[in-house]
Structures are given as C-alpha cells and as structure tokens.
Amino acid sequence: MLHLNDITYRIEGRPILDGATAGIPDGHKVGLVGRNGAGKTTLLRLIMGEISPDGGSIQAPRNTRLGHVAQEAPGGEDSLIDWVLAADTERASLLAEAETATDPTRIADIQMRLTDIHAHSAPSRAAQILSGLGFDSEAQARPCKSFSGGWRMRVALASVLFLEPEILLLDEPTNYLDLEGTMWLENYLRTYPHTVLIVSHDRDLLNRAVTAILHLDRGKLTLYAGGYDDFEDMRSEKIGQELKLKKRQDEERKRIQAFIDRFKAKASKASQAQSRVKLLAKMKPINAQIEDRVIPFTLPNPAKMLASPLIRLENAVAGYSPDTPILRGLNLRIDQDDRIALLGQNGNGKSTFAKLISGRLPPLSGQVWGVQKVEVGYFAQHQLEDLNEDATPYDYIVKLMPEATEAQKRAKLGVFGFSIDKADTKCSKLSGGEKARLLLALTAFHAPHLLILDEPTNHLDVDSREALIHALAEYQGAVILISHDRHLVEASADRLWIVRDGTVRPYDGDMDAYRNDMLAERGARTKASAAPDAAVDTRANQRRQAAERRAELAPLKRQMQAAEMSVEKLSADIAKLDAALADPDLYAKDGARAQKLSIERGQLTKKLAEAEDAWLTATDAYESAMSDTADA
C-alpha cells in the first residue's frame, strides 16, 4: 500500500498540502482530481521524490518500482521499438552479458533471470504498446528524431508502460494523445496489473479506467470509491449534509448568543449566561465545503444567420503541395446548426481539413463554396504558445475594441470570465486553463458562424470542460470539434466524420462502435506480423461484408437523401417568398402580387409539411435497416 501520512508542503509560504493523508491499496487504479492549481502535480513530484515535504512522510513497500513519464521527449537515431526496449535496463544488461559470458553457472543464471522477466516476449509486448498508441510496424522502425514532439512523448509513455512499475504515476497523459490513443490507454489501464495514480481531467477515462477517486481540495485528500460520476454524487451528498449541519449549528449558536445577550447583566441569570459563554466557546464551527463554481464560458451567437449550407465541398483536394495531396474526393456540406466531431488518428489530416474549411488553406483542386461569406473562429492548441507573454487580456481586448470606453472593455472581459485582477495579469502569469479561456474568448469575439475547436480542453479541469459543453449547447452557430475527450464529443456532437485513407466521410456508428472498431483494428495490427495472410483475409472479408451492407442500404439511403433535398429546396423557396413579403412597400404598390405570393407561400408550406413527413419516414426506414444490419 502507498501511504501518504500527514503531508505538508508550502510554496512561498502558501500551504499547498496541509496535513494531507491517504492510503492507496496495492493494485488500485486511482484518479487524482482537483481544481487547477490545487497541487496535484506537486503531490506526484513528492511521491516520486523529486521534492521533499515540509512535514509528514510517504511510504511504499520495499523495492517498489515507481514509474512516470519522462519530461523530455526521446530523440536520436534509435528506432522507437529499440528505445522502448532499452527502458528495461536489466534486460538490456543481461542480454549484453549473455553475449560474452563464459562461466556455465553464470550463463544459466542469466538465462533463468531472462525467463523470469519475460525478456524474450519483450519485443512483442513493446510493439503491442506502441501499436496501441498509434505507431504501426513501419513507424516503430523509424528513428525517434523523425517524429514531432507530441509523437515522441507517446514513445516516452510507451516506455513507462512497457516497464510495468508497481506504482505507475501519470500526469495528464492524454494531453499528447488523440481520441484513438486515449481510448486504447483507457482499455490498457483498466487491466494494468499494478497500482496506478493518474492525474486527469478526462471524465470518461476517470469513469472507465479507475476504481477510486482521490480528491485534493484545500490541501486535504479524500478517497472515494468508484469512478468520477460516483465521486460527484458522493461529494454533492457530503456537501449537502455539511450544509444542513452548519445550518443547525448556526441556529443553535444564534439561540445561545441571544440568551447571553439578554441575561448576562442580570445577577439571577449570570451563572447560566456564563455557562453558555463557555459552551459557545467549545462549539467548534463547521466549515461547510461549499463547492466553488467555475466561471461559465460565453460564446456570442452570430449577429446574422446565414442560409444552409454554410460551406459545401465538391471534389475538393487539400494539401500543401500538388504533388503530395493529403485529402482527396471531399464532397461534404456544413449547415448552420451542425455539430460535427472529426475522428481519426493524428497525422491523418484533421487539422488540414480544418484549415481548408476555415479558408486558411486553399484547395489544390475542386471547389469549396461559402468560405468567403462565413465568419470562422479557429481555436488551435498550438496558438497558446503564440500568446504574447508580456501582454494581458486587457491588452488584447483593447486591440479588438479600440473605440470602446474603459468600462465597456472591462465589461467585455468580465463576460469572458476575467475579473479586474485577471484582466491585468500578464499571460506569462496565467494558468494553462486561463490561457485557454483567453484564446477561446479571442476566437469567439466576432461571433462567428462556424467555430472550429482543435483540442480545446487540454488545460481545462473537469468542471471547466462541463462549462464549455454548456456553452456549446447554447451557441447557435456551427461547430467542428477535434478532441481526445470522448465525453465532450458525445455531449456536443450530433454528427461524426472520420478522417482516414486520404479523405473525410461520415461515420454511421456512435462512439461505442468507433471505440470497438479502433481497438479491434489496433489489436489486429499487432497480430498482423505473426499471421499476415490471416490478417489480410480478415480485412478482405470485412471490406466485402461492408460493401454488401452498403449495397443493400443504398436505395433507402438515396430515398432519404432525395427527401432531404426536397425539404431543403422548399425551405429555400419559402425563405425567398418571406423576404419578398417582408417588403412594406409591396402591399401599397402591388397588392395583387402580394396576395399571389401569400397564396403561393401557403401552398409551399403545405408541400413542406408533406416533404418533411416523407423525409422522416425515409430516415426511419434507413436507420431501422442500419440497426437490423448491425444486429445481424
């Protein structure tokens, strides 16, 4: 068991941990949660021994190996697989000694130890971990230096997972993973054979991969059984009970104080009043843990809504060089109320697609209609690094509102969650979550018709992520979402598009189906080297079966799409009539035409109702057939 005994730690005199105590049983998977700045990373550093507590102690069983992800990403000429294998220094040392040992007894000892640590199956295990984190067999053979920093941090994570330490410490490991890697890690941690302590704000990970939640709040630690949702329920109940107790105690204190005030001057009641003074002094006040409410996000709605589709792509090709296009055959549309999440492994072209529809990247060929008239807000995680460290949120708002008064600028910052002190704080002093809030405010400032969010939650705690979900629900523009946070995707997106095989296409399943597909694919990828022919046959069968299902569903799908197009055309015709009828001069100048247009609108409205009924019927038939096919 890992024991944290009365830990105290201060930074510049401010207590971060104040008598924090907890015990984590062996083999438990524990999520460490708390607001940004509560001290979660500090606690991990104390457990690792990087810093020492001002008081208390940390105890673990003797010879326990602690593992954590290295701060620096691996580089150099070593291949990914070699780098991960080299993390097991004992194995590497024994293999090297086995090459030169001559003493029979020592050779036997070496081989026995290699067997004990499963050294001969290590390459397969390392390959499986790398595959799960998104590296195929070709990538595993490439040198570390050929990958970007984010990908190399995955290799660092793979190294510590490969070592299988008795206590695994992870600090926001999903920050450099895509959704697919996050799903794989969740599945891996659930079956990890030892103790895990993970700092994460990923709600789904904390619900699916851990067995307990360790809450750090106001310097104290409290352990709750179950996942994050269980923790929230128990936490809310505890706060409610404490509020009731505090209310009763406050009423009792008020009653006692009233007795003292009334009778302290009367001789006949003096002794009773004095006894109540002592009773009041002994009554320890209950400090109810009132939950701090996170500042909401505000996403201003577009001042003028545009007709759908906002953006339409016809045979568009995207990339940075005509010789090496990244995405081809893009035939898609984005409507004004769409909530679309982009699925697909990092490197498949999600960011390229986002740049294309935002107008930042012109198509290599084909057409992208609507970009010129659509106001687009683009949030990308790397933009946090581009914030001027010496500038304040107020400095940024001054540039956006040069003609506004001081009060108007401050009020605008307040809407976005920046109080007076935070508004005048340099970006270098803002937390990661505050920088993300500032960047989101700048992104949404001009009330865009389309909001593109590329990993918006990396620096947000769980409550801030929930606040973002609420803001997206109230926002009336379209949203394109790229995120490794499954909870955010499920709560905010109603359409899924998958980016893979050099194109973007709708994904018909839900997130559970996608998770199962992804895990099966990554598992098959690892086994492919052992049985390549069988893997090829399996994939061929899957493709053939998928093609047969598509052929069966094609007539129903065409019928549904035709009905949808009819609804859209009738809606557009009615909108044109509404625009003409809205002219106040029409009735005075040409009453007969106004009457004719009104009659025509009534006829179209009736046709629209019929078309909508046909569309719903066709949609139900298609979805029912899809469901029957999936069950089969």
C-alpha positions in Angstrom: 0.0 0.0 0.0 1.1 3.5 -0.8 0.8 5.6 2.4 0.6 9.4 2.4 0.9 10.4 6.1 0.0 14.0 7.2 1.9 15.6 4.2 2.5 19.3 4.4 4.1 21.3 1.6 4.4 25.0 1.1 5.3 27.2 -1.8 6.5 30.7 -0.9 4.8 30.3 2.5 1.4 29.3 1.0 0.2 25.8 2.0 -0.4 23.6 -1.0 -0.8 20.4 1.1 -1.8 20.8 4.7 -1.9 17.5 6.6 -2.9 15.5 3.6 -3.4 11.8 4.4 -4.5 8.9 2.3 -3.8 5.2 1.7 -3.9 3.6 -1.7 -4.1 -0.2 -1.7 -2.0 -2.3 -4.0 -3.4 -2.8 -7.4 -5.9 0.0 -7.2 -6.4 2.4 -10.1 -6.9 5.8 -8.6 -7.7 9.1 -10.3 -6.3 12.2 -8.6 -8.6 15.1 -9.2 -8.9 18.7 -8.0 -9.2 22.2 -9.4 -6.3 23.7 -11.5 -3.6 24.8 -9.1 -4.8 22.6 -6.2 -1.4 20.8 -6.1 -1.9 17.5 -8.0 1.4 17.7 -9.9 3.1 18.7 -6.7 1.8 15.6 -5.0 3.1 13.4 -7.8 6.5 15.0 -7.5 6.5 14.4 -3.8 5.7 10.7 -4.3 8.5 10.4 -6.9 11.0 12.0 -4.5 11.8 15.0 -6.8 10.9 17.3 -3.9 10.6 16.7 -0.1 7.6 17.5 2.1 7.9 20.1 4.8 6.2 17.6 7.1 4.8 14.1 7.1 6.0 11.1 5.2 5.4 8.9 2.1 5.8 5.2 2.5 5.6 2.3 0.0 6.7 -1.3 0.3 10.4 -2.0 -0.1 11.8 -2.5 -3.6 8.7 -0.9 -5.1 9.4 0.5 -8.5 7.8 3.8 -9.3 7.3 4.8 -12.9 6.5 8.1 -14.5 6.7 9.6 -18.0 10.0 11.4 -18.6 9.7 15.2 -19.0 11.9 15.2 -22.1 10.8 13.5 -25.3 13.2 10.9 -26.7 15.3 11.8 -29.7 18.3 10.5 -31.6 18.8 7.7 -34.1 17.4 4.9 -32.1 14.2 3.4 -33.5 11.0 3.6 -31.5 11.0 -0.1 -30.7 14.7 0.0 -29.6 14.1 3.0 -27.4 11.2 1.3 -25.6 13.1 -2.0 -25.2 16.1 0.0 -23.8 13.9 1.3 -21.0 14.3 -2.1 -19.3 17.9 -1.7 -18.3 18.1 -5.0 -16.5 17.0 -6.9 -19.7 19.4 -4.9 -21.8 22.3 -5.6 -19.4 21.6 -9.3 -19.2 21.3 -9.7 -22.9 24.7 -7.9 -23.4 26.3 -10.1 -20.7 24.9 -13.2 -22.3 26.8 -12.4 -25.4 30.2 -12.5 -23.6 29.6 -14.8 -20.5 31.7 -18.0 -20.5 31.0 -19.4 -17.0 28.3 -22.1 -17.3 26.8 -21.3 -13.9 26.6 -17.6 -14.8 25.1 -18.3 -18.2 22.4 -20.5 -16.6 21.7 -17.7 -14.0 21.4 -15.2 -16.8 19.0 -17.3 -18.9 16.9 -18.1 -15.8 16.6 -14.4 -15.0 15.7 -13.6 -18.6 13.0 -16.1 -18.5 11.7 -14.7 -15.1 11.4 -11.2 -16.6 9.8 -12.5 -19.8 12.7 -11.0 -21.8 12.1 -13.0 -24.9 8.5 -11.8 -25.3 9.5 -8.2 -24.6 9.7 -7.1 -28.3 6.2 -8.3 -28.9 4.9 -6.5 -25.8 6.7 -3.3 -26.7 5.3 -3.5 -30.3 1.8 -4.0 -28.9 2.0 -0.9 -26.7 3.4 1.2 -29.5 0.7 0.0 -31.8 -1.9 0.9 -29.3 -0.5 4.4 -29.1 -0.8 4.8 -32.8 2.5 3.5 -34.3 2.3 0.9 -37.0 5.2 -1.5 -37.7 6.8 0.8 -40.2 6.7 3.8 -37.8 8.2 1.6 -35.0 11.3 1.1 -37.1 11.9 4.8 -37.8 14.3 6.8 -35.6 12.9 8.9 -32.8 14.2 12.1 -34.1 12.0 11.8 -37.2 8.8 12.4 -35.1 7.4 15.6 -33.7 7.5 16.4 -30.0 3.9 15.2 -29.4 4.5 11.9 -31.0 7.8 11.4 -29.2 6.0 12.0 -25.9 3.9 9.0 -26.8 7.1 7.0 -27.0 8.0 8.2 -23.5 4.6 7.0 -22.3 5.1 3.7 -24.1 8.5 3.2 -22.3 7.0 3.6 -18.8 4.0 1.3 -19.7 6.5 -1.3 -21.0 8.4 -1.3 -17.7 5.2 -2.2 -15.7 6.3 -0.5 -12.5 4.4 -1.5 -9.3 3.3 2.1 -8.9 2.5 3.9 -12.1 2.2 7.7 -11.9 0.7 9.5 -14.9 0.2 13.3 -15.1 -2.4 14.2 -17.9 -1.1 11.5 -20.2 -3.9 12.2 -22.7 -2.8 15.7 -23.5 -0.5 14.4 -26.2 -2.8 11.6 -27.4 -5.6 11.7 -29.9 -9.0 10.2 -29.3 -8.0 6.8 -30.6 -4.9 6.7 -28.3 -6.9 7.8 -25.3 -9.4 5.0 -25.9 -6.6 2.5 -26.1 -4.9 3.8 -22.9 -8.2 3.7 -21.1 -8.6 0.0 -22.0 -4.9 -0.7 -21.1 -5.1 0.9 -17.7 -8.2 -1.0 -16.8 -6.3 -4.3 -17.0 -3.0 -3.0 -15.7 -1.7 -5.5 -13.1 -0.4 -2.9 -10.5 -1.2 0.3 -8.8 -2.0 3.4 -10.9 -2.3 7.0 -9.8 -3.4 9.2 -12.6 -4.0 13.0 -12.8 -6.5 13.6 -15.5 -9.5 15.8 -16.4 -10.8 13.3 -18.9 -14.2 12.4 -17.4 -14.6 9.2 -19.5 -11.1 8.0 -18.6 -11.9 8.6 -14.9 -15.1 6.7 -15.2 -13.8 3.7 -17.1 -10.2 3.1 -16.1 -10.1 3.8 -12.3 -11.6 2.1 -9.3 -11.3 5.1 -6.9 -11.0 8.9 -6.9 -8.6 10.8 -4.7 -9.8 14.3 -4.3 -7.3 17.1 -3.4 -9.1 20.1 -2.1 -7.8 22.9 0.2 -4.7 20.9 0.9 -6.6 17.8 2.1 -7.0 14.4 0.5 -10.2 12.3 0.5 -10.5 8.9 -1.2 -13.8 8.0 -2.8 -14.7 4.5 -4.2 -15.8 4.3 -7.8 -15.4 6.4 -10.9 -15.8 10.2 -11.4 -19.6 10.1 -11.6 -19.7 8.2 -8.3 -17.4 10.7 -6.8 -19.5 13.7 -7.9 -22.6 12.1 -6.4 -21.0 11.3 -3.1 -19.3 14.7 -3.0 -22.6 16.5 -3.6 -24.3 14.4 -0.9 -21.5 15.2 1.5 -21.7 18.9 0.9 -25.4 18.8 1.3 -25.1 17.1 4.7 -22.5 19.5 5.9 -24.6 22.5 4.8 -27.5 21.1 6.9 -25.3 20.5 9.9 -23.9 24.0 9.6 -27.4 25.5 9.4 -28.5 23.7 12.5 -25.3 24.7 14.3 -25.7 28.3 13.3 -29.2 28.4 14.6 -28.0 26.9 17.9 -25.2 29.4 18.2 -27.7 32.2 17.5 -30.0 31.0 20.2 -27.3 30.7 22.8 -25.9 34.1 21.9 -29.4 35.6 22.3 -29.6 34.1 25.8 -26.2 35.5 26.7 -27.0 39.0 25.4 -30.3 39.0 27.3 -29.3 37.8 30.7 -25.6 38.5 31.1 -26.4 41.7 33.0 -28.9 40.1 35.4 -27.4 38.7 38.7 -30.0 35.9 38.9 -29.1 34.6 35.5 -25.4 35.5 35.5 -24.1 31.9 36.2 -26.3 30.5 33.5 -25.2 33.1 31.0 -21.6 32.4 31.9 -22.0 28.7 31.3 -23.4 29.4 27.9 -20.4 31.6 27.1 -18.2 28.6 27.8 -20.5 26.3 25.8 -20.3 28.7 22.8 -16.5 28.8 23.1 -16.3 25.0 23.0 -18.6 24.7 20.0 -16.3 24.1 17.0 -17.7 25.8 13.9 -18.5 23.6 11.0 -16.8 24.8 7.8 -19.0 23.5 5.1 -17.2 22.7 1.9 -19.2 24.8 -0.4 -18.2 23.8 -4.0 -16.5 26.6 -5.9 -18.5 27.3 -9.1 -16.5 27.5 -12.3 -16.8 30.7 -14.3 -19.0 29.9 -17.3 -17.8 30.3 -20.9 -19.6 32.7 -23.2 -19.8 32.1 -26.9 -21.6 35.1 -28.7 -24.1 34.0 -31.3 -23.8 35.1 -34.9 -25.5 38.5 -35.4 -26.9 37.3 -38.8 -27.7 33.7 -39.5 -26.7 32.5 -43.0 -28.7 30.1 -45.1 -27.5 26.4 -45.2 -25.2 25.1 -46.3 -22.6 27.4 -44.8 -19.8 25.5 -46.6 -20.0 23.0 -49.4 -17.1 21.0 -50.8 -17.2 19.5 -54.3 -14.4 17.1 -55.3 -12.1 19.2 -53.2 -8.4 18.2 -52.8 -6.4 19.5 -49.9 -2.7 19.6 -49.1 0.4 21.7 -49.1 1.9 20.5 -52.4 0.1 19.5 -55.6 2.5 16.5 -55.8 1.5 15.2 -52.3 -2.2 15.9 -51.6 -3.3 14.9 -48.1 -7.1 14.7 -48.6 -8.9 13.9 -51.9 -12.5 13.5 -53.1 -14.1 15.7 -50.5 -17.8 16.0 -51.1 -19.4 17.4 -47.9 -21.6 20.1 -46.6 -21.7 22.0 -43.3 -25.1 23.5 -42.2 -25.6 26.4 -39.8 -26.7 24.2 -36.9 -24.2 21.3 -37.4 -22.2 19.9 -34.5 -19.6 17.7 -36.2 -16.7 15.8 -34.5 -13.8 14.7 -36.6 -12.5 11.2 -35.8 -9.2 9.7 -36.9 -5.6 9.3 -35.8 -3.3 12.3 -35.6 -1.5 12.7 -38.9 -4.5 11.6 -41.0 -5.4 15.2 -41.9 -7.9 16.5 -39.4 -6.0 19.8 -39.0 -5.5 20.1 -42.8 -9.3 19.7 -43.2 -10.0 22.3 -40.5 -7.6 24.8 -42.3 -9.4 24.1 -45.6 -12.9 24.9 -44.4 -11.7 27.9 -42.4 -10.2 29.4 -45.5 -6.6 29.3 -44.2 -5.7 26.7 -46.9 -6.9 27.0 -50.4 -7.9 23.7 -52.2 -5.4 22.2 -54.6 -8.4 21.5 -56.9 -12.1 21.2 -56.7 -14.4 23.7 -55.1 -15.0 25.0 -51.5 -18.2 27.1 -51.6 -19.1 29.6 -48.9 -15.8 30.2 -47.2 -15.7 33.9 -48.3 -19.0 34.8 -46.6 -18.7 32.8 -43.4 -17.1 34.2 -40.3 -14.9 31.4 -38.8 -13.5 31.2 -35.4 -10.5 28.9 -35.2 -9.1 27.6 -31.9 -6.0 25.5 -32.1 -4.0 24.3 -29.1 -0.6 25.5 -30.5 -1.9 29.0 -30.5 -1.5 29.1 -26.7 2.2 29.3 -27.4 1.8 32.3 -29.6 0.2 34.4 -26.9 2.4 37.4 -26.0 3.8 36.6 -22.6 4.1 40.3 -21.7 0.6 41.1 -22.8 -2.5 41.0 -20.6 -6.1 40.0 -21.5 -6.9 43.7 -21.3 -4.2 44.5 -23.9 -5.8 42.0 -26.3 -9.3 43.4 -25.8 -8.0 47.0 -26.4 -6.9 45.9 -29.9 -10.3 44.4 -30.6 -12.3 47.3 -29.2 -10.2 50.4 -29.9 -13.2 52.8 -29.8 -14.9 51.4 -26.7 -14.8 53.0 -23.3 -12.8 51.6 -20.4 -16.0 50.4 -18.8 -17.1 48.6 -22.0 -13.8 46.9 -22.4 -13.8 45.7 -18.7 -17.4 44.6 -19.0 -16.5 42.5 -22.1 -13.6 40.9 -20.3 -16.0 40.1 -17.4 -18.4 38.3 -19.7 -15.5 36.1 -20.8 -14.6 35.4 -17.2 -11.7 37.8 -16.5 -12.1 39.8 -13.3 -10.2 43.1 -12.8 -7.1 41.4 -11.4 -7.0 38.6 -14.0 -7.6 41.1 -16.8 -4.4 42.9 -15.9 -2.3 39.8 -15.4 0.4 39.1 -17.9 -0.1 35.9 -20.0 3.2 34.6 -18.5 1.4 34.5 -15.1 -1.9 33.0 -16.3 -2.5 29.3 -15.8 -3.0 26.9 -18.7 -6.7 27.0 -18.2 -6.8 30.8 -18.1 -4.8 31.0 -21.3 -7.2 28.6 -22.9 -10.1 30.7 -21.7 -8.5 33.8 -23.2 -7.8 32.1 -26.5 -11.4 30.9 -26.7 -12.6 34.4 -26.0 -10.4 35.8 -28.8 -11.6 33.0 -31.1 -15.3 33.7 -30.5 -15.1 37.5 -30.1 -16.5 38.3 -33.6 -19.5 36.0 -33.1 -18.5 33.5 -35.9 -21.0 31.5 -37.9 -18.6 28.5 -37.7 -16.5 27.6 -34.6 -13.6 25.2 -35.2 -12.2 23.8 -31.9 -9.0 21.8 -32.2 -8.2 20.2 -28.8 -9.8 23.0 -26.7 -9.8 21.1 -23.3 -6.1 20.2 -22.8 -5.7 22.7 -20.0 -9.2 22.7 -18.6 -10.3 20.9 -15.5 -13.4 18.7 -15.4 -15.8 21.5 -14.3 -14.4 23.9 -16.9 -15.0 21.2 -19.6 -18.6 20.9 -18.4 -18.9 24.7 -18.7 -17.6 24.5 -22.2 -20.2 21.8 -23.1 -23.0 24.1 -21.8 -21.6 27.0 -23.8 -21.5 24.9 -27.0 -25.1 23.8 -26.4 -26.3 27.4 -26.2 -24.2 28.6 -29.1 -26.3 28.9 -32.3 -23.6 28.6 -34.9 -22.0 25.5 -36.4 -19.2 23.7 -34.6 -16.4 21.5 -35.9 -14.8 19.6 -33.0 -11.4 17.8 -32.8 -10.9 16.4 -29.3 -9.5 13.4 -27.4 -12.1 14.0 -24.8 -14.8 11.4 -25.5 -17.3 13.0 -23.0 -17.0 16.3 -24.8 -17.5 14.7 -28.2 -20.6 12.7 -27.1 -22.1 15.6 -25.3 -21.6 18.2 -28.0 -21.5 16.5 -31.4 -24.5 15.0 -33.3 -22.6 14.0 -36.4 -19.3 12.1 -36.7 -16.9 12.4 -39.7 -13.9 10.1 -39.9 -10.6 11.3 -41.5 -8.6 8.4 -42.9 -7.4 6.8 -46.1 -6.8 10.2 -47.6 -10.4 11.5 -47.3 -13.2 12.6 -45.0 -16.5 10.8 -44.9 -19.5 10.5 -42.5 -19.2 7.7 -39.8 -22.5 6.0 -39.3 -21.9 4.4 -35.9 -21.7 6.0 -32.4 -18.7 6.4 -30.2 -19.0 3.0 -28.7 -19.0 1.4 -32.2 -16.0 3.6 -33.1 -14.1 2.5 -29.9 -14.7 -1.1 -30.7 -13.6 -0.7 -34.3 -10.5 1.1 -33.2 -9.5 -1.4 -30.5 -10.1 -4.3 -32.8 -8.0 -2.6 -35.6 -5.1 -1.9 -33.3 -5.2 -5.4 -31.9 -5.2 -6.9 -35.4 -2.3 -4.6 -36.4 -0.2 -6.1 -33.6 -1.0 -9.7 -34.7 -0.5 -9.0 -38.4 3.2 -9.5 -38.2 2.7 -13.0 -36.8 -0.1 -14.0 -39.2 -0.1 -11.6 -42.2 -2.1 -13.8 -44.5 -4.8 -14.4 -42.0 -5.0 -10.6 -41.3 -5.3 -9.8 -45.0 -8.1 -12.4 -45.4 -9.9 -10.9 -42.3 -9.7 -7.4 -43.6 -10.8 -8.5 -47.1 -13.8 -10.3 -45.6 -14.7 -7.2 -43.6 -14.4 -5.0 -46.6 -16.6 -7.4 -48.7 -19.2 -7.6 -46.0 -19.2 -3.8 -45.6 -19.6 -3.4 -49.4 -22.6 -5.8 -49.3 -24.2 -3.9 -46.5 -23.8 -0.6 -48.3 -25.3 -2.1 -51.5 -28.4 -3.3 -49.5 -28.8 0.1 -47.9 -28.1 2.2 -51.0 -31.7 2.5 -52.2 -33.0 3.5 -48.8 -30.2 6.0 -48.4 -30.9 7.6 -51.8 -34.6 7.9 -50.9 -33.7 9.5 -47.6 -31.3 12.0 -49.3 -33.8 12.8 -52.1 -36.4 13.6 -49.4 -33.9 15.8 -47.5 -33.0 17.7 -50.7 -36.8 18.3 -51.3 -37.2 19.7 -47.8 -34.2 22.0 -48.3 -35.4 23.3 -51.7 -38.9 24.0 -50.4 -37.4 25.7 -47.3 -35.2 27.9 -49.5 -38.2 28.8 -51.8 -40.3 29.8 -48.7 -37.4 31.9 -47.4 -37.3 33.8 -50.7 -41.1 34.4 -50.5 -40.7 35.6 -46.9 -38.1 38.1 -48.0 -40.4 39.5 -50.7 -43.4 39.6 -48.4 -41.3 41.4 -45.7 -41.1 44.5 -48.0 -43.6 47.0 -46.5 -44.0 48.8 -49.9 -45.2 45.6 -51.7 -48.7 45.8 -50.3 -49.1 49.5 -51.2 -47.6 49.3 -54.7 -48.8 45.9 -55.9 -51.5 44.4 -53.7 -52.4 41.7 -56.3 -48.8 40.4 -56.3 -48.7 40.4 -52.5 -51.8 38.3 -52.5 -50.4 35.9 -55.1 -47.2 35.5 -53.1 -49.1 34.8 -49.9 -51.2 32.1 -51.7 -48.0 30.6 -53.1 -46.4 30.6 -49.7 -49.4 28.7 -48.2 -49.1 26.1 -50.9 -45.4 25.7 -50.4 -45.9 25.4 -46.6 -48.3 22.5 -47.2 -45.9 20.8 -49.5 -43.1 21.3 -47.0 -45.1 19.6 -44.3 -45.7 16.6 -46.6 -42.0 16.6 -47.6 -40.9 16.6 -44.0 -43.2 13.6 -43.3 -41.7 11.8 -46.2 -38.2 12.6 -45.1 -38.9 11.3 -41.5 -40.4 8.1 -42.9 -37.4 7.6 -45.2 -35.0 8.3 -42.4 -36.7 5.9 -40.0 -36.7 3.2 -42.7 -32.9 3.7 -43.4 -32.0 3.8 -39.7 -34.1 0.7 -39.0 -32.3 -1.2 -41.8 -29.0 0.0 -40.4 -29.9 -1.3 -37.0 -31.0 -4.7 -38.4 -27.8 -5.0 -40.4 -25.7 -4.2 -37.3 -27.6 -6.8 -35.2 -27.1 -9.4 -37.9 
